[in-house]
Amino acid sequence: MRTHDQRLLNAVQRPEAYEEVVLDSNGMPIVLSVWPGPAGTPAVLFVPGTMTHPLFYEDILDALARDGITVVGLHPPAHGKSPRVRRSLTFESLVRAGQTALAWMRQRFPGSPLVLLGSSQGGIVAMSLAVRETDLAAVFAHNVLDPTLPESVLITRAPAWSVRFHGGVDRLLRVLARVAPDVPVPYWAYLDMGRVCRDPEVAEVMTTDPLGRRTYPLGLVVGMLAEDVSRPVPCPVTVIAGSGDPLFPLTYIRRVFDRIQAPAKELLVVDADCHLLFVEAVDTVLPLLLSRLHALAPLAKAT
C-alpha cells in the first residue's frame, strides 16, 4: 500500500514495473498507465470514476499487476495526466478514448483476453464500451446506472421529492445541454462527497489532487444520463456492488442489473458500507476480482 505522501503525489509503488503511453483519441491526447503482465494473461482496461484518474486507484491496480494481471489504466481526455484541451469534453469522447486504448492493447498484448473494469462512473463508461466491442472476454462494472428509472435522481444531491418530476427534469436538462453544453457543473453540485467517500484521508486526496478535475461540462453529464442500458452486451457482465453503498443503494443496482442483457451475468455483492470499493475496501474486493480474472486465462489458450 502507498504512504500518505505517495497518494498525495500520485506516485506509484513500483516504478520499475510501470510505464506511461500517450495516444491520440480522435484528435484528443490521452495517457495510459500501464503495468505489463505475463504474455497471454488477462489484460484489464481500467476506467476511473467521476473526475478522477487511474493513479487515484493505484493500490488496487498495482495489486492486480503483482498477481500476474496486465493492467492498463485510462486517463480519459482532459483527466489525470491527459493534457487539457480546448475541445468540448463529452461522454462520447470518454467512450472513444476507451476504444482507442483497447485498440492499442490488442497490438501490445496479443493473445491476452481483454477485460473492462470500471469504477462508479467508470462502470457506466465500461458498459457503454462493452456494447460497442465484440471481442471482450468480460466486463466488470462497479455500479451501473439506468437513467430511465425515476429513483436514479436520488444518486445525485436532488431531494427525494424530485423523483415525481423525473421526466420533466430530464427534458429540461437535455434542452439546456443543447443550448449551453459547455457550462461547467461542479462536482459538489450533483454529488454529495459525504456519500461518495467515508475515509477523511481519501476525501482529502480527492479534493486536493492536482490531477483531478473539479467540474464537468453540462453536455457530458447529460450525455451520460442518456445512455441506454437495455442494449445487449455481447460478453459476460459482472456488476459489482457494495452491500451498504450510500450512493448506489443495492436495491437500485438490482433493478438495473435485471435489465442487462448478456450471454452471462453475475451480481457480485461485496460486504462493504462504502462507495469507493476500489479505494476504501481493497482488501475485501481484491480476492473476489482476482479469482474471476484468473478464471479467464484459459480463454487465451483456447483461441
MOPESUL-V167345 format. One record per residue. N is the residue number from 0. RES is the residue in three letters. SS is DSSP state (@ for helix, = for strand, . for the rest). Layout:
BEGIN
((N & RES & SS) (N & RES & SS))
END
This chain:
BEGIN
((0 & MET & .) (1 & ARG & .) (2 & THR & .) (3 & HIS & @) (4 & ASP & @) (5 & GLN & @) (6 & ARG & @) (7 & LEU & @) (8 & LEU & .) (9 & ASN & .) (10 & ALA & .) (11 & VAL & .) (12 & GLN & .) (13 & ARG & .) (14 & PRO & @) (15 & GLU & @) (16 & ALA & @) (17 & TYR & .) (18 & GLU & =) (19 & GLU & =) (20 & VAL & =) (21 & VAL & =) (22 & LEU & =) (23 & ASP & =) (24 & SER & =) (25 & ASN & .) (26 & GLY & .) (27 & MET & =) (28 & PRO & =) (29 & ILE & =) (30 & VAL & =) (31 & LEU & =) (32 & SER & =) (33 & VAL & =) (34 & TRP & =) (35 & PRO & .) (36 & GLY & .) (37 & PRO & .) (38 & ALA & .) (39 & GLY & .) (40 & THR & .) (41 & PRO & .) (42 & ALA & =) (43 & VAL & =) (44 & LEU & =) (45 & PHE & =) (46 & VAL & =) (47 & PRO & .) (48 & GLY & .) (49 & THR & .) (50 & MET & .) (51 & THR & .) (52 & HIS & .) (53 & PRO & @) (54 & LEU & @) (55 & PHE & @) (56 & TYR & @) (57 & GLU & @) (58 & ASP & @) (59 & ILE & @) (60 & LEU & @) (61 & ASP & @) (62 & ALA & @) (63 & LEU & @) (64 & ALA & @) (65 & ARG & @) (66 & ASP & .) (67 & GLY & .) (68 & ILE & .) (69 & THR & =) (70 & VAL & =) (71 & VAL & =) (72 & GLY & =) (73 & LEU & =) (74 & HIS & =) (75 & PRO & .) (76 & PRO & .) (77 & ALA & .) (78 & HIS & .) (79 & GLY & .) (80 & LYS & .) (81 & SER & .) (82 & PRO & .) (83 & ARG & .) (84 & VAL & .) (85 & ARG & .) (86 & ARG & .) (87 & SER & .) (88 & LEU & .) (89 & THR & .) (90 & PHE & @) (91 & GLU & @) (92 & SER & @) (93 & LEU & @) (94 & VAL & @) (95 & ARG & @) (96 & ALA & @) (97 & GLY & @) (98 & GLN & @) (99 & THR & @) (100 & ALA & @) (101 & LEU & @) (102 & ALA & @) (103 & TRP & @) (104 & MET & @) (105 & ARG & @) (106 & GLN & @) (107 & ARG & @) (108 & PHE & .) (109 & PRO & .) (110 & GLY & .) (111 & SER & .) (112 & PRO & .) (113 & LEU & =) (114 & VAL & =) (115 & LEU & =) (116 & LEU & =) (117 & GLY & =) (118 & SER & =) (119 & SER & .) (120 & GLN & @) (121 & GLY & @) (122 & GLY & @) (123 & ILE & @) (124 & VAL & @) (125 & ALA & @) (126 & MET & @) (127 & SER & @) (128 & LEU & @) (129 & ALA & @) (130 & VAL & @) (131 & ARG & @) (132 & GLU & .) (133 & THR & .) (134 & ASP & .) (135 & LEU & .) (136 & ALA & .) (137 & ALA & =) (138 & VAL & =) (139 & PHE & =) (140 & ALA & =) (141 & HIS & =) (142 & ASN & .) (143 & VAL & .) (144 & LEU & .) (145 & ASP & .) (146 & PRO & .) (147 & THR & .) (148 & LEU & .) (149 & PRO & @) (150 & GLU & @) (151 & SER & @) (152 & VAL & @) (153 & LEU & @) (154 & ILE & @) (155 & THR & .) (156 & ARG & .) (157 & ALA & .) (158 & PRO & .) (159 & ALA & @) (160 & TRP & @) (161 & SER & @) (162 & VAL & @) (163 & ARG & @) (164 & PHE & @) (165 & HIS & @) (166 & GLY & @) (167 & GLY & @) (168 & VAL & @) (169 & ASP & @) (170 & ARG & @) (171 & LEU & @) (172 & LEU & @) (173 & ARG & @) (174 & VAL & @) (175 & LEU & @) (176 & ALA & @) (177 & ARG & @) (178 & VAL & @) (179 & ALA & .) (180 & PRO & .) (181 & ASP & .) (182 & VAL & .) (183 & PRO & =) (184 & VAL & =) (185 & PRO & =) (186 & TYR & @) (187 & TRP & @) (188 & ALA & @) (189 & TYR & @) (190 & LEU & .) (191 & ASP & .) (192 & MET & @) (193 & GLY & @) (194 & ARG & @) (195 & VAL & @) (196 & CYS & .) (197 & ARG & .) (198 & ASP & .) (199 & PRO & @) (200 & GLU & @) (201 & VAL & @) (202 & ALA & @) (203 & GLU & @) (204 & VAL & @) (205 & MET & @) (206 & THR & @) (207 & THR & @) (208 & ASP & .) (209 & PRO & .) (210 & LEU & .) (211 & GLY & .) (212 & ARG & .) (213 & ARG & .) (214 & THR & =) (215 & TYR & =) (216 & PRO & =) (217 & LEU & @) (218 & GLY & @) (219 & LEU & @) (220 & VAL & @) (221 & VAL & @) (222 & GLY & @) (223 & MET & @) (224 & LEU & @) (225 & ALA & .) (226 & GLU & .) (227 & ASP & .) (228 & VAL & .) (229 & SER & .) (230 & ARG & .) (231 & PRO & .) (232 & VAL & =) (233 & PRO & .) (234 & CYS & .) (235 & PRO & =) (236 & VAL & =) (237 & THR & =) (238 & VAL & =) (239 & ILE & =) (240 & ALA & =) (241 & GLY & =) (242 & SER & .) (243 & GLY & .) (244 & ASP & .) (245 & PRO & .) (246 & LEU & .) (247 & PHE & .) (248 & PRO & .) (249 & LEU & @) (250 & THR & @) (251 & TYR & @) (252 & ILE & @) (253 & ARG & @) (254 & ARG & @) (255 & VAL & @) (256 & PHE & @) (257 & ASP & @) (258 & ARG & @) (259 & ILE & .) (260 & GLN & .) (261 & ALA & =) (262 & PRO & .) (263 & ALA & .) (264 & LYS & =) (265 & GLU & =) (266 & LEU & =) (267 & LEU & =) (268 & VAL & =) (269 & VAL & =) (270 & ASP & .) (271 & ALA & .) (272 & ASP & .) (273 & CYS & .) (274 & HIS & .) (275 & LEU & .) (276 & LEU & @) (277 & PHE & @) (278 & VAL & @) (279 & GLU & @) (280 & ALA & .) (281 & VAL & @) (282 & ASP & @) (283 & THR & @) (284 & VAL & @) (285 & LEU & @) (286 & PRO & @) (287 & LEU & @) (288 & LEU & @) (289 & LEU & @) (290 & SER & @) (291 & ARG & @) (292 & LEU & @) (293 & HIS & @) (294 & ALA & .) (295 & LEU & .) (296 & ALA & @) (297 & PRO & @) (298 & LEU & @) (299 & ALA & @) (300 & LYS & @) (301 & ALA & @) (302 & THR & .))
END
